[in-house]
Amino acid sequence: MSSKPALLIEELAFAYPDGHQALFGVNLEIQQGERLALLGPNGAGKTTLVMHLNGIHGAQHGFVEIDGKRVDVDDKAGLKEIRATVGLVFQDPDDQLFMPTVFEDVAFGPRNMGLSPSEVEARVTDALTRVGMSQFAERPPHHLSFGQRRRIAVATVLAMNPSILVLDEPSSNLDPASRRELAEILEDLPITLIMVTHDLPFAYELCERSVILAEGTIVADDKTSKILKDKDLLQRYRLELPQGFSL
């Protein structure tokens, strides 16, 4: 395992073409194997931030490093390596599933890496096993439930063997059983995990550390349990625990 941080962000700032400033000098360091929840109100810049981690957005000021390697959108070879290292699971699984079968969807990334057919099959088999979806390999993704499609979306990323898994609102729109099943899958992954979520109990269950992003800056960084016990902090940034939830 590398001695370098899994993720290092220094003074990251970003504005959209319309002039909206989404990030203002964000600094963040995440160690190998750490699990971090990224919390904050809508419009805080959370999705903008994670889109810098694999070069969907390029840093306009400051920088992002993954395992000591600078994310540079102009370095095509380096960017390909970064995108194999940082797996991003979008909020809507249908943004990631577009092939006729589950197998083809999960195989898409490894094939693009130029792996042999046997290596591709091994990657797909392993990824589907990890998410408990092996028996659905030949099914069309659009015939599956939303929760099953989200697990397949996770599998498409795991098939790339990333060392960092980034999930955008992974528990949204899931029924309680699907939410529990996804939590169990994520709990078992030996990987650095970054999770954007409004689901505070899900963050508490899976991530020992949380940061709160508000108006493009990090305003809190502590143990998840400590942040969730600070009622004033949660109220200030429009974060709420479910009624009756106790730590």
Secondary structure as UniProt FT lines:
FT   STRAND          7..15
FT   TURN            17..18
FT   STRAND          21..30
FT   TURN            32..33
FT   STRAND          35..39
FT   TURN            42..43
FT   HELIX           46..50
FT   TURN            51..55
FT   STRAND          61..66
FT   TURN            67..68
FT   STRAND          69..70
FT   TURN            73..74
FT   HELIX           76..85
FT   STRAND          86..89
FT   HELIX           93..95
FT   HELIX           102..112
FT   TURN            113..114
FT   HELIX           117..130
FT   TURN            131..132
FT   HELIX           134..136
FT   TURN            137..138
FT   HELIX           141..143
FT   HELIX           146..158
FT   TURN            159..160
FT   STRAND          164..168
FT   TURN            170..173
FT   HELIX           176..187
FT   STRAND          192..196
FT   HELIX           200..206
FT   STRAND          209..214
FT   TURN            215..216
FT   STRAND          217..223
FT   HELIX           224..229
FT   HELIX           231..236
FT   TURN            237..238
FT   TURN            243..244
//
